[in-house]
Amino acid sequence: MCVDYINSTLTVESACEALQAAVTYRQTNMKDKCLAFIEGHTKSIVKTRGFHELSDLALLAILQSDMLTIDEPDLINFVREWAHVNSVVLDKPVPEIAKDVICELRLFLLSPEELTILEAENKKDNLIPMDKIAEVWKFHALKKPSGIAAHLPRRRKGTRLREHHKYLNFYHK
């Protein structure tokens, strides 16, 4: 009954808390309902306190979705905020907090200009390992996403189309 109630009363403010409970207690049905809600309201949900309080496992569940309705540079900025909040709360460095979730950021979707901005921002907190950024620069130079996980060059639902996306083999339709 509790799961049914939570599923039927999801809001932008409660969705992340409900997702966190679903992940914690391994409630697959509730997790799927929460993710579907988050996918449809991504731009609002990433601004909530609940988003910033997610565990890395719950955030991973969100970042693995192709259906998020947000552009990747914006999502990266909200993940950066999440990492900074959790860094303070857990008294750990940002790179340590973010190490497990960074692998789900789709850096290959960024244009060279956006990647330059990301690299400059990254100098402040080392959120993203330099080898990940170098891998994306290599893609831009060679126009081939070789040797990378199949989901990383795939567009999310909210991804704004960019010129270099034509070189990516996998993207959301």
C-alpha positions in Angstrom: 0.0 0.0 0.0 2.8 2.4 0.8 4.5 1.9 -2.6 1.1 2.4 -4.4 0.5 5.6 -2.4 4.0 7.0 -3.2 3.7 6.1 -6.9 0.4 7.9 -7.1 1.5 11.0 -5.4 4.9 11.8 -6.9 5.8 15.5 -7.3 8.8 17.3 -8.5 9.8 17.8 -4.8 9.2 14.2 -3.7 10.5 12.2 -6.7 14.1 12.0 -5.7 13.3 11.1 -2.1 11.0 8.3 -3.4 13.6 7.1 -5.9 16.2 7.0 -3.0 13.8 4.9 -1.0 13.1 2.6 -3.9 16.9 2.1 -4.5 17.6 1.6 -0.8 14.8 -1.0 -0.4 15.2 -2.6 -3.8 11.6 -1.7 -4.9 12.0 -2.2 -8.6 8.4 -1.2 -9.5 8.6 2.0 -7.5 12.1 2.8 -8.9 10.7 2.5 -12.4 7.8 4.8 -11.7 10.1 7.3 -10.1 12.5 7.2 -13.0 9.6 7.7 -15.5 8.5 10.7 -13.5 12.0 12.1 -13.3 12.5 11.6 -17.0 9.5 13.8 -17.8 10.4 16.5 -15.3 14.2 16.4 -15.4 14.8 20.2 -15.7 12.8 20.9 -12.6 13.9 17.9 -10.5 17.7 18.6 -10.8 17.1 21.9 -9.0 15.5 20.3 -6.0 17.0 19.6 -2.6 16.1 15.9 -3.0 18.3 15.7 -6.1 21.3 17.1 -4.2 20.7 14.6 -1.4 20.7 11.5 -3.6 23.1 8.7 -3.0 25.5 7.8 -5.8 23.5 4.7 -6.5 20.3 6.6 -6.9 22.0 9.2 -9.1 23.5 6.5 -11.2 20.0 5.1 -11.9 19.0 8.5 -13.2 22.1 9.1 -15.3 21.7 5.7 -17.0 18.5 6.9 -18.6 18.3 7.8 -22.3 15.0 9.6 -21.6 16.1 12.5 -19.5 14.7 15.7 -20.8 17.7 17.9 -20.2 20.7 18.8 -22.4 24.0 17.2 -21.3 26.0 20.4 -20.4 23.2 21.4 -18.0 23.1 17.9 -16.6 26.8 17.9 -16.0 26.5 21.2 -14.1 23.8 19.8 -11.9 25.9 16.7 -11.2 28.8 19.0 -10.3 26.4 20.8 -7.8 25.4 17.3 -6.4 29.1 16.4 -6.0 29.9 19.7 -4.2 27.0 19.3 -1.8 27.9 15.7 -1.0 31.6 16.6 -0.7 30.7 19.0 2.1 28.2 16.7 3.8 30.5 13.6 3.6 33.7 15.6 4.1 35.4 13.9 1.1 36.9 15.5 -2.1 34.7 16.1 -5.1 36.5 13.6 -7.3 36.1 10.9 -4.7 32.4 11.6 -4.3 31.7 11.7 -8.1 34.0 8.8 -9.2 31.2 6.3 -9.7 28.7 8.6 -11.4 31.1 10.4 -13.8 31.1 7.3 -16.0 27.5 7.9 -16.9 28.0 11.5 -18.2 27.8 11.5 -22.0 30.7 13.8 -22.6 30.8 12.8 -26.3 27.6 14.8 -26.8 29.5 18.0 -26.0 30.7 20.3 -28.8 34.4 21.4 -28.8 33.3 24.8 -27.4 31.3 23.1 -24.6 34.2 20.8 -23.9 36.6 23.7 -23.6 34.3 25.3 -21.0 34.0 22.0 -19.2 37.7 21.6 -19.1 38.1 25.1 -17.6 35.5 24.4 -15.0 37.1 21.1 -14.2 40.3 22.8 -13.2 38.5 24.1 -10.2 37.4 20.8 -8.7 38.7 17.9 -10.9 35.2 16.5 -11.1 36.0 14.6 -14.3 39.3 12.7 -14.7 41.5 14.2 -17.4 41.7 10.9 -19.3 37.9 11.1 -19.8 38.2 14.6 -21.2 41.2 13.6 -23.4 39.1 10.7 -24.8 36.5 13.1 -25.9 39.1 15.4 -27.5 40.4 12.4 -29.4 36.9 11.7 -30.7 36.6 15.3 -31.9 40.0 15.0 -33.7 39.4 11.6 -35.3 35.6 11.8 -35.7 35.3 8.2 -34.5 34.0 7.1 -31.1 36.1 3.9 -31.0 36.6 1.8 -27.9 34.0 3.4 -25.8 30.9 2.1 -24.1 28.0 2.0 -26.5 25.7 4.2 -24.4 28.1 7.1 -24.0 27.7 8.6 -27.5 23.9 8.0 -27.5 21.8 11.1 -27.3 19.3 11.5 -24.4 15.8 12.7 -25.2 16.6 16.2 -24.1 19.9 16.5 -25.9 20.1 19.4 -28.3 21.4 18.3 -31.7 25.0 19.4 -32.5 27.0 19.3 -35.7 29.4 16.6 -34.5 26.6 14.2 -33.6 26.5 12.9 -37.1 29.8 11.2 -36.4 28.2 9.3 -33.4 26.9 5.9 -34.3 24.4 5.6 -31.5 21.9 8.3 -30.6 18.3 8.5 -29.3 15.7 8.8 -32.0 
